[in-house]
């Protein structure tokens, strides 16, 4: 929210009238030059809370063998690597990147999911403790807003894959107490909670019996239910069952990628909106554009075939020079920032302005980010495009964070009601 009185005076002429971006409504930015709109976009990015539903910094640091030493502890502050650090986030106006506590599906087979989740949570807490003037863990919307006022970056956490709950319902509350604010029910494979959009097994035809109890417990303790990655059947069952609105922390519209079931269909987006939820748009080019997606799949198959002929796998050290040469000879296609806003437009048309946000998947989608959105410094480019299309400042604020904060508050309120009801004799 805007709290700087000077900025309010500066922008007041730009903020009226508060119109939804539609072709039959006056454009609140009519007559502004491109330079004006760029300046306004930069100002709004700093004034509003920008929340991002999914940033994979913790797992990226795992791959670098992150440890609390001088060499590594500085990576989240300023680095030439990856998509996220403090300096770039402040430049882009990012206030609340949800740190993804990502649990690979392999842990469902080998065990150790809970311990691995704990190690990533410890890592995020280590980062905040090492830089208390820059970061602070956020476990509620109120806390997030307070951290924004202090000038620091809030680090809320979401657990990507419910596997660490294992088969013990008590672990839901355990992870809430550890700071987890949403749980993505599954990831790349069916797990003990539900089926995955990436899997074809259909183990549960949606939610498992245990998964239904998990959602009820998430409602009770105040954890947001995240339906990114789940199968269509699991989506409908979870959204219908949950007593509080759900989120899709990092998904996009299937309308633009018909072959990609990981994204959400129009009917799913509509139903999520009807139940008060929010879809947070994934920035990965393969999530945004079918042409790019098909090219990625084709090139990936060619690379894997090449490595197989040489008796190598993608993870082998000897494969890395081959992979690098292949990428240099086969540059990727990228979507662009305009396509990201196409997805936002589409959600607004189907579900309304109150049901869309940002869920970039920064540090999680590799070298597939759109032109104009290569790291966390570039959120103003999205805001600029929203301004160009006539979105009002209040509506832009909803997209930046207001919609997510509303859902989070409703989840908290439901938790309070359920616990009061439970405590009554």
JOKACOR-V908425 format. One record per pair of residues at least 6 apart in sequence whose C-alpha atoms are under 7 Angstrom apart, sorted by sequence separation. I is the first residue (numbers start at 1). J is the second residue. If there is no record, write none. Layout:
BEGIN
i=I j=J
i=I j=J
END
This chain:
BEGIN
i=19 j=25
i=66 j=72
i=79 j=85
i=107 j=113
i=138 j=144
i=147 j=153
i=165 j=171
i=189 j=195
i=190 j=196
i=218 j=224
i=254 j=260
i=272 j=278
i=286 j=292
i=307 j=313
i=313 j=319
i=372 j=378
i=78 j=85
i=128 j=135
i=147 j=154
i=165 j=172
i=189 j=196
i=195 j=202
i=239 j=246
i=285 j=292
i=286 j=293
i=312 j=319
i=77 j=85
i=78 j=86
i=128 j=136
i=185 j=193
i=186 j=194
i=188 j=196
i=195 j=203
i=227 j=235
i=19 j=28
i=76 j=85
i=77 j=86
i=78 j=87
i=128 j=137
i=185 j=194
i=187 j=196
i=189 j=198
i=190 j=199
i=195 j=204
i=254 j=263
i=347 j=356
i=372 j=381
i=76 j=86
i=77 j=87
i=103 j=113
i=144 j=154
i=186 j=196
i=188 j=198
i=189 j=199
i=194 j=204
i=195 j=205
i=253 j=263
i=254 j=264
i=255 j=265
i=17 j=28
i=136 j=147
i=188 j=199
i=195 j=206
i=252 j=263
i=253 j=264
i=254 j=265
i=255 j=266
i=16 j=28
i=125 j=137
i=194 j=206
i=195 j=207
i=251 j=263
i=252 j=264
i=253 j=265
i=344 j=356
i=190 j=203
i=194 j=207
i=251 j=264
i=362 j=375
i=14 j=28
i=103 j=117
i=193 j=207
i=194 j=208
i=14 j=29
i=193 j=208
i=101 j=117
i=136 j=152
i=138 j=154
i=192 j=208
i=135 j=152
i=136 j=153
i=137 j=154
i=138 j=155
i=139 j=156
i=193 j=210
i=194 j=211
i=134 j=152
i=135 j=153
i=136 j=154
i=137 j=155
i=138 j=156
i=193 j=211
i=101 j=120
i=133 j=152
i=134 j=153
i=135 j=154
i=136 j=155
i=137 j=156
i=192 j=211
i=101 j=121
i=135 j=155
i=226 j=246
i=227 j=247
i=228 j=248
i=159 j=180
i=162 j=183
i=225 j=246
i=226 j=247
i=227 j=248
i=228 j=249
i=157 j=179
i=158 j=180
i=161 j=183
i=162 j=184
i=224 j=246
i=225 j=247
i=226 j=248
i=228 j=250
i=157 j=180
i=158 j=181
i=159 j=182
i=160 j=183
i=161 j=184
i=162 j=185
i=219 j=242
i=226 j=249
i=228 j=251
i=157 j=181
i=158 j=182
i=159 j=183
i=160 j=184
i=161 j=185
i=162 j=186
i=219 j=243
i=156 j=181
i=158 j=183
i=159 j=184
i=161 j=186
i=206 j=231
i=219 j=244
i=161 j=187
i=216 j=242
i=57 j=84
i=160 j=187
i=206 j=233
i=207 j=234
i=215 j=242
i=163 j=191
i=205 j=233
i=206 j=234
i=251 j=279
i=251 j=280
i=252 j=281
i=207 j=237
i=245 j=275
i=247 j=277
i=248 j=278
i=249 j=279
i=250 j=280
i=251 j=281
i=252 j=282
i=257 j=287
i=206 j=237
i=245 j=276
i=246 j=277
i=247 j=278
i=248 j=279
i=249 j=280
i=250 j=281
i=251 j=282
i=257 j=288
i=197 j=229
i=245 j=277
i=246 j=278
i=247 j=279
i=248 j=280
i=250 j=282
i=256 j=288
i=257 j=289
i=196 j=229
i=197 j=230
i=229 j=262
i=239 j=272
i=256 j=289
i=257 j=290
i=337 j=370
i=196 j=230
i=197 j=231
i=256 j=290
i=334 j=368
i=336 j=370
i=337 j=371
i=195 j=230
i=196 j=231
i=252 j=287
i=334 j=369
i=335 j=370
i=336 j=371
i=337 j=372
i=195 j=231
i=252 j=288
i=334 j=370
i=335 j=371
i=336 j=372
i=337 j=373
i=334 j=371
i=195 j=234
i=139 j=179
i=183 j=223
i=194 j=234
i=58 j=99
i=182 j=223
i=183 j=224
i=184 j=225
i=185 j=226
i=292 j=333
i=341 j=382
i=55 j=97
i=57 j=99
i=58 j=100
i=139 j=181
i=181 j=223
i=182 j=224
i=183 j=225
i=184 j=226
i=185 j=227
i=187 j=229
i=292 j=334
i=353 j=395
i=357 j=399
i=358 j=400
i=50 j=93
i=51 j=94
i=54 j=97
i=55 j=98
i=56 j=99
i=58 j=101
i=59 j=102
i=181 j=224
i=182 j=225
i=183 j=226
i=184 j=227
i=186 j=229
i=292 j=335
i=356 j=399
i=357 j=400
i=50 j=94
i=51 j=95
i=52 j=96
i=53 j=97
i=54 j=98
i=55 j=99
i=56 j=100
i=182 j=226
i=184 j=228
i=186 j=230
i=341 j=385
i=354 j=398
i=357 j=401
i=2 j=47
i=50 j=95
i=51 j=96
i=52 j=97
i=53 j=98
i=54 j=99
i=55 j=100
i=169 j=214
i=172 j=217
i=176 j=221
i=185 j=230
i=337 j=382
i=341 j=386
i=1 j=47
i=2 j=48
i=49 j=95
i=50 j=96
i=51 j=97
i=52 j=98
i=54 j=100
i=172 j=218
i=289 j=335
i=357 j=403
i=1 j=48
i=45 j=92
i=46 j=93
i=117 j=164
i=176 j=223
i=288 j=335
i=338 j=385
i=356 j=403
i=357 j=404
i=1 j=49
i=45 j=93
i=173 j=221
i=355 j=403
i=285 j=334
i=354 j=403
i=113 j=163
i=114 j=164
i=285 j=335
i=113 j=164
i=114 j=165
i=288 j=339
i=288 j=340
i=95 j=148
i=73 j=127
i=108 j=163
i=99 j=155
i=101 j=157
i=96 j=153
i=98 j=155
i=99 j=156
i=100 j=157
i=101 j=158
i=102 j=159
i=103 j=160
i=283 j=340
i=95 j=153
i=96 j=154
i=97 j=155
i=98 j=156
i=99 j=157
i=100 j=158
i=101 j=159
i=102 j=160
i=103 j=161
i=95 j=154
i=96 j=155
i=97 j=156
i=98 j=157
i=99 j=158
i=100 j=159
i=101 j=160
i=102 j=161
i=96 j=156
i=98 j=158
i=100 j=160
i=58 j=120
i=197 j=261
i=198 j=262
i=197 j=262
i=58 j=124
i=279 j=355
i=280 j=356
i=281 j=357
i=282 j=358
i=278 j=355
i=279 j=356
i=280 j=357
i=281 j=358
i=282 j=359
i=283 j=360
i=284 j=361
i=269 j=347
i=273 j=351
i=277 j=355
i=278 j=356
i=279 j=357
i=280 j=358
i=281 j=359
i=282 j=360
i=283 j=361
i=278 j=357
i=280 j=359
i=281 j=360
i=282 j=361
i=270 j=350
i=270 j=351
i=284 j=365
i=105 j=187
i=269 j=351
i=273 j=355
i=105 j=188
i=285 j=368
i=105 j=189
i=284 j=368
i=285 j=369
i=284 j=369
i=285 j=370
i=283 j=369
i=284 j=370
i=283 j=370
i=253 j=343
i=252 j=343
i=250 j=359
i=249 j=359
i=250 j=360
i=250 j=361
i=278 j=403
i=278 j=404
i=277 j=407
i=245 j=407
i=244 j=410
i=245 j=411
i=244 j=411
i=244 j=414
i=224 j=408
i=224 j=411
i=223 j=411
i=222 j=411
i=222 j=412
i=219 j=411
i=222 j=415
i=221 j=415
i=54 j=249
i=219 j=414
i=220 j=415
i=53 j=249
i=54 j=250
i=219 j=415
i=53 j=250
i=220 j=418
i=220 j=419
i=53 j=280
i=141 j=405
i=141 j=408
i=141 j=409
i=83 j=362
i=83 j=363
i=82 j=363
i=94 j=376
i=92 j=376
i=92 j=377
i=91 j=377
i=92 j=378
i=89 j=376
i=92 j=379
i=88 j=376
i=89 j=377
i=92 j=380
i=88 j=377
i=83 j=374
i=84 j=375
i=83 j=375
i=84 j=376
i=83 j=376
i=60 j=363
i=53 j=358
i=54 j=359
i=55 j=360
i=56 j=361
i=52 j=358
i=53 j=359
i=54 j=360
i=55 j=361
i=56 j=362
i=57 j=363
i=52 j=359
i=54 j=361
i=55 j=362
i=56 j=363
i=52 j=360
i=55 j=363
i=56 j=364
i=55 j=364
i=45 j=380
i=42 j=380
i=41 j=380
i=41 j=383
i=41 j=384
i=38 j=384
i=37 j=384
i=48 j=397
i=51 j=400
i=37 j=387
i=50 j=400
i=51 j=401
i=49 j=400
i=50 j=401
i=49 j=401
i=29 j=387
i=29 j=390
i=28 j=390
i=27 j=390
i=28 j=392
i=21 j=389
i=21 j=390
i=21 j=391
i=20 j=391
i=21 j=392
i=19 j=391
i=20 j=392
i=19 j=392
i=18 j=392
i=18 j=393
i=20 j=395
i=18 j=394
i=15 j=392
i=15 j=393
END
